[in-house]
Amino acid sequence: MSIRIGKISFWHVHAWEYTEQALEHPDTEMAAVWDEDRVRGEAAAGKLGVPFYESLDDMLSQANLDAVIVDAPTNRHKEVILKAAQAGKHIFTEKVIAPTADEVQEIMTAVEENGVTLTVSLPRLNAGSTLAIEDILEKGLLGQVTYARVRLSHNGALAGWLPEHFYNKEQCGGGAMIDLGCHPMYLTSLFLGEKVTGVSANFGYVTGKEVEDNAVVTLFTGSGAIGVVEAGFVNSHSPFTIEIHGTEGTLLFGTPEEKLLLKSNKDESRGIGWVEWPLRSHRESAFDQWVGHIQNGTTASRNLQIAVELTRLMEAANISAREGRVISLEGSALHP
């Protein structure tokens, strides 16, 4: 039986991409639209040939609606996701789950209590490059990781193709870092392979927007390993780049070609210089994984664990940039 999906807002730039995934998946269909912007919502509903609901509560009360895709403003995620969970609807959401760790905890509690399936769009986790890098790390070819850096930037603020509301601090909870920077943030944390104990952020405002358009965050760990997360809206021709260094080797990706290069003291090719490591095939998308979890009654445990940690790190980065200090993450709360 097809999973009938309601769309909660077309605010986000990726909203139509997820809608297309739902239209293309053989086991899902779009069935309803709600949007905080009525004009935008009615236009989307008309294009899809589904009802538009002025009231989110009314849409969520529909018995034949099984699930929702959330692309609402970030500051409304807690409100709409809690309502969806309490209505018994499965939830696929754009990152971040919510702007603060406290809000995320409320959401996770509601999801568990209401027995619904939540999955977060963290697409870089499923990329062939990420999977290949995880293979290298699992084989120990870098030894102990001492430094990880991931950069993701574009020229959206320079070229003017980002929607203006992406510079609204209240709606977004930040700028380049909490939007584009989510991907290098969760990847850097993943590649470090240990708990992040401190966060320091430096935000730049090249185009004079209300939110940062140029950002660097440094992650600290108990072992002394350091992570560097870079994101920006003001960089032309900046490739997606990963570099990881360890006690026994180094890997590079995207410098600038999408090739994974390895030099390791522990690889059979040592002594002959840099070698190209084969990329893995992409894993199924987060959306497809969400559908599978709904159908099989399973939980996206790893996805949610990484997504929860992502908000913890993003909240710390925002506080660090605002207050000009390193934020300690020792224990379970943000400490001065």
C-alpha positions as CSV (number, residue, x, y, z in Angstrom):
1,M,0.0,0.0,0.0
2,S,1.4,3.4,-0.9
3,I,2.6,5.7,1.8
4,R,0.6,9.0,1.5
5,I,2.8,12.0,2.3
6,G,1.9,15.6,3.3
7,K,4.4,18.4,2.6
8,I,5.1,20.8,5.5
9,S,6.3,23.9,3.7
10,F,8.3,24.7,0.5
11,W,10.5,27.2,2.4
12,H,13.8,25.3,1.9
13,V,15.7,25.3,-1.4
14,H,15.7,21.5,-1.5
15,A,11.9,21.2,-0.9
16,W,11.1,20.3,-4.5
17,E,13.9,17.8,-4.6
18,Y,12.4,15.8,-1.8
19,T,9.0,16.2,-3.4
20,E,10.4,14.7,-6.6
21,Q,11.8,11.8,-4.7
22,A,8.4,11.1,-3.2
23,L,6.8,11.3,-6.6
24,E,9.4,8.9,-8.1
25,H,9.4,6.3,-5.4
26,P,7.1,3.4,-6.2
27,D,5.8,3.2,-2.7
28,T,5.0,6.8,-1.9
29,E,2.7,9.5,-3.2
30,M,2.2,13.2,-2.4
31,A,-1.3,13.7,-0.9
32,A,-1.4,17.2,0.7
33,V,0.4,20.5,1.3
34,W,0.6,23.0,4.1
35,D,2.8,26.1,4.0
36,E,3.2,29.0,6.3
37,D,3.2,31.1,3.0
38,R,-0.3,30.5,1.6
39,V,0.6,31.8,-1.9
40,R,3.6,29.5,-2.2
41,G,1.7,26.6,-0.7
42,E,-1.4,26.9,-2.9
43,A,0.9,27.2,-6.0
44,A,2.7,24.0,-5.0
45,A,-0.5,22.1,-4.2
46,G,-1.9,23.2,-7.6
47,K,1.2,21.9,-9.4
48,L,1.0,18.6,-7.6
49,G,-2.8,18.3,-7.9
50,V,-3.3,17.8,-4.2
51,P,-5.3,19.7,-1.5
52,F,-3.8,22.7,0.2
53,Y,-4.5,23.1,3.9
54,E,-4.5,26.5,5.6
55,S,-4.2,24.8,8.9
56,L,-1.4,22.4,9.7
57,D,-3.6,20.7,12.3
58,D,-6.3,20.1,9.7
59,M,-3.8,18.4,7.4
60,L,-2.3,16.3,10.1
61,S,-5.8,15.2,11.2
62,Q,-6.4,13.4,7.9
63,A,-6.7,9.7,8.6
64,N,-5.4,8.7,5.2
65,L,-2.2,10.7,5.6
66,D,0.7,8.5,6.7
67,A,3.8,10.7,6.8
68,V,5.2,14.2,6.2
69,I,8.2,15.8,4.7
70,V,9.4,18.9,6.6
71,D,11.0,21.8,4.8
72,A,9.7,24.6,7.0
73,P,11.9,27.4,8.4
74,T,14.4,26.0,10.8
75,N,13.0,27.9,13.8
76,R,9.6,26.2,13.2
77,H,11.0,22.7,13.1
78,K,10.2,22.0,16.8
79,E,6.6,23.2,16.4
80,V,5.7,21.3,13.2
81,I,7.7,18.1,14.0
82,L,6.1,17.8,17.4
83,K,2.6,18.2,15.9
84,A,3.4,15.6,13.2
85,A,4.7,13.1,15.8
86,Q,1.7,13.6,18.1
87,A,-0.6,13.1,15.1
88,G,1.1,9.7,14.5
89,K,2.7,10.7,11.2
90,H,6.2,9.5,10.1
91,I,8.7,12.3,9.5
92,F,11.4,13.0,7.0
93,T,13.1,16.3,7.6
94,E,15.7,18.6,6.2
95,K,18.7,19.2,8.5
96,V,19.1,20.4,11.2
97,I,16.4,18.6,13.3
98,A,16.1,21.9,15.3
99,P,18.4,24.7,16.3
100,T,19.1,23.7,19.9
101,A,19.9,20.4,21.7
102,D,17.0,21.0,24.1
103,E,14.5,21.3,21.2
104,V,16.0,18.2,19.6
105,Q,15.5,16.2,22.9
106,E,11.9,17.2,23.0
107,I,11.4,16.0,19.4
108,M,13.2,12.7,20.0
109,T,11.1,12.1,23.0
110,A,7.9,12.8,21.1
111,V,9.0,10.6,18.2
112,E,9.7,7.7,20.6
113,E,6.5,8.1,22.6
114,N,4.3,8.2,19.5
115,G,6.0,5.3,17.7
116,V,6.7,7.2,14.5
117,T,9.7,6.9,12.1
118,L,12.0,9.9,11.9
119,T,14.9,10.2,9.4
120,V,17.0,13.3,8.7
121,S,18.4,14.3,5.3
122,L,22.2,13.9,5.7
123,P,23.0,13.0,2.1
124,R,26.8,13.1,2.3
125,L,26.7,10.1,4.7
126,N,25.5,8.0,1.7
127,A,28.1,9.3,-0.8
128,G,30.5,6.8,-2.3
129,S,33.4,9.0,-1.2
130,T,32.3,8.9,2.4
131,L,31.8,5.1,2.3
132,A,35.3,4.6,0.8
133,I,36.9,6.9,3.4
134,E,35.2,4.9,6.2
135,D,36.7,1.7,4.7
136,I,40.2,3.3,4.8
137,L,39.6,4.4,8.4
138,E,38.3,0.9,9.5
139,K,41.3,-0.7,7.9
140,G,43.5,1.5,10.1
141,L,45.5,2.7,7.1
142,L,45.8,6.2,8.5
143,G,46.7,4.9,12.0
144,Q,45.3,7.2,14.7
145,V,43.5,10.2,13.1
146,T,45.1,13.4,14.2
147,Y,43.4,16.0,11.9
148,A,40.3,16.0,9.7
149,R,39.2,18.9,7.5
150,V,36.1,19.1,5.3
151,R,35.1,22.1,3.2
152,L,31.9,22.8,1.3
153,S,31.2,26.2,-0.2
154,H,29.4,27.9,-3.1
155,N,28.8,31.4,-4.5
156,G,25.1,31.7,-3.6
157,A,25.5,35.1,-1.8
158,L,27.7,36.5,-4.5
159,A,25.6,35.3,-7.5
160,G,22.3,35.9,-5.9
161,W,20.7,32.5,-6.5
162,L,20.0,31.7,-2.8
163,P,16.5,32.9,-1.7
164,E,16.5,36.0,0.4
165,H,15.0,34.3,3.4
166,F,18.2,32.2,3.7
167,Y,19.7,35.3,5.2
168,N,17.0,35.7,7.8
169,K,18.7,34.9,11.1
170,E,15.4,34.3,13.0
171,Q,14.1,31.7,10.5
172,C,17.4,30.0,9.7
173,G,19.2,30.1,13.1
174,G,22.4,31.2,11.3
175,G,23.8,31.4,7.9
176,A,26.4,29.4,5.9
177,M,27.4,27.2,8.8
178,I,24.0,25.9,9.9
179,D,22.9,25.5,6.3
180,L,25.7,24.3,4.0
181,G,28.1,23.7,6.9
182,C,25.9,20.9,8.3
183,H,27.5,18.5,5.8
184,P,31.2,19.1,6.6
185,M,30.2,19.3,10.3
186,Y,28.8,15.8,10.5
187,L,31.4,14.4,8.2
188,T,34.3,15.9,10.2
189,S,32.8,14.6,13.4
190,L,32.4,11.2,11.8
191,F,35.9,11.0,10.5
192,L,37.5,12.1,13.8
193,G,36.0,8.9,15.3
194,E,35.7,10.2,18.9
195,K,33.7,12.6,20.9
196,V,34.1,16.3,20.3
197,T,34.9,18.0,23.6
198,G,35.2,21.6,22.5
199,V,34.1,23.9,19.7
200,S,35.5,27.3,18.4
201,A,33.9,29.2,15.6
202,N,34.9,32.2,13.5
203,F,32.2,33.7,11.3
204,G,32.7,36.3,8.5
205,Y,30.2,38.7,6.9
206,V,31.6,39.4,3.4
207,T,28.4,40.6,1.8
208,G,27.0,42.3,4.9
209,K,24.1,40.0,5.4
210,E,22.4,39.4,8.8
211,V,23.9,36.0,9.0
212,E,27.4,34.7,8.3
213,D,28.4,33.9,4.7
214,N,31.9,32.7,5.5
215,A,32.7,30.3,8.4
216,V,35.2,28.1,10.0
217,V,34.7,25.9,13.0
218,T,37.4,24.0,14.9
219,L,36.5,20.8,16.8
220,F,38.6,19.6,19.7
221,T,38.9,16.1,21.1
222,G,40.2,14.3,24.1
223,S,43.0,12.6,22.2
224,G,44.3,15.9,20.8
225,A,42.9,15.3,17.3
226,I,41.5,18.4,15.6
227,G,38.7,18.8,13.1
228,V,38.2,21.8,10.9
229,V,34.8,22.6,9.3
230,E,34.6,25.2,6.5
231,A,31.5,26.6,4.7
232,G,30.7,29.7,2.8
233,F,28.3,31.4,0.4
234,V,31.0,33.7,-1.1
235,N,33.4,31.3,-2.8
236,S,33.6,30.7,-6.5
237,H,35.0,27.4,-7.9
238,S,35.6,26.0,-4.4
239,P,35.6,22.2,-4.6
240,F,34.1,19.9,-2.0
241,T,37.2,18.9,-0.2
242,I,38.2,16.3,2.4
243,E,41.6,15.8,4.0
244,I,42.3,13.4,6.9
245,H,45.8,13.0,8.4
246,G,46.9,10.3,10.9
247,T,50.0,8.8,12.5
248,E,50.4,6.3,9.6
249,G,49.0,8.1,6.5
250,T,47.0,10.8,4.8
251,L,44.0,10.8,2.4
252,L,42.8,13.6,0.1
253,F,39.5,14.0,-1.8
254,G,38.4,16.8,-4.1
255,T,41.8,18.5,-4.7
256,P,40.1,19.4,-7.0
257,E,39.1,16.3,-8.9
258,E,36.7,13.9,-7.3
259,K,39.4,11.3,-6.7
260,L,40.3,9.7,-3.4
261,L,44.1,9.7,-2.9
262,L,45.9,7.8,-0.2
263,K,49.4,7.6,1.1
264,S,49.9,5.2,3.9
265,N,52.8,3.5,5.8
266,K,50.5,0.4,6.2
267,D,49.2,-0.1,2.7
268,E,50.8,-2.6,0.4
269,S,51.6,0.2,-2.1
270,R,53.7,2.1,0.4
271,G,56.9,3.4,-1.1
272,I,55.4,4.2,-4.5
273,G,53.8,7.5,-3.4
274,W,50.1,8.5,-3.7
275,V,47.7,5.9,-4.9
276,E,44.1,6.4,-6.1
277,W,41.6,4.5,-3.9
278,P,38.4,3.3,-5.6
279,L,35.2,5.1,-4.6
280,R,32.2,3.0,-3.5
281,S,28.8,3.2,-5.1
282,H,26.4,5.6,-3.4
283,R,24.2,4.1,-0.7
284,E,20.4,4.5,-1.1
285,S,19.2,8.0,-0.3
286,A,18.1,9.1,3.1
287,F,14.5,9.3,1.7
288,D,14.6,5.8,0.4
289,Q,16.0,4.6,3.8
290,W,13.2,6.4,5.5
291,V,10.6,4.6,3.4
292,G,12.3,1.3,4.2
293,H,12.2,2.0,7.9
294,I,8.5,2.8,7.7
295,Q,7.8,-0.4,5.8
296,N,9.9,-2.6,8.0
297,G,9.1,-1.0,11.4
298,T,12.8,-0.3,12.0
299,T,14.6,2.8,13.3
300,A,17.2,5.0,11.6
301,S,19.5,4.7,14.6
302,R,22.8,5.8,13.1
303,N,21.2,8.6,11.1
304,L,19.5,10.0,14.2
305,Q,22.5,9.6,16.4
306,I,24.6,11.7,13.9
307,A,21.7,14.2,13.5
308,V,21.4,14.8,17.2
309,E,25.1,15.3,17.5
310,L,25.0,17.7,14.6
311,T,22.7,20.1,16.4
312,R,24.8,19.9,19.6
313,L,27.9,21.0,17.5
314,M,26.0,23.7,15.6
315,E,24.5,25.2,18.7
316,A,28.0,25.3,20.3
317,A,29.4,26.9,17.1
318,N,26.8,29.6,17.1
319,I,27.5,30.4,20.8
320,S,31.2,30.4,20.2
321,A,31.0,32.8,17.3
322,R,28.6,35.1,19.2
323,E,30.6,35.1,22.5
324,G,34.1,34.8,21.1
325,R,35.2,31.8,23.2
326,V,35.8,28.1,23.0
327,I,32.7,26.2,24.1
328,S,33.4,23.1,26.2
329,L,31.2,20.1,25.5
330,E,32.5,18.0,28.4
331,G,29.5,16.2,29.9
332,S,25.9,16.5,28.6
333,A,25.4,20.3,28.4
334,L,27.1,23.4,27.0
335,H,29.4,24.7,29.6
336,P,31.0,28.2,30.0
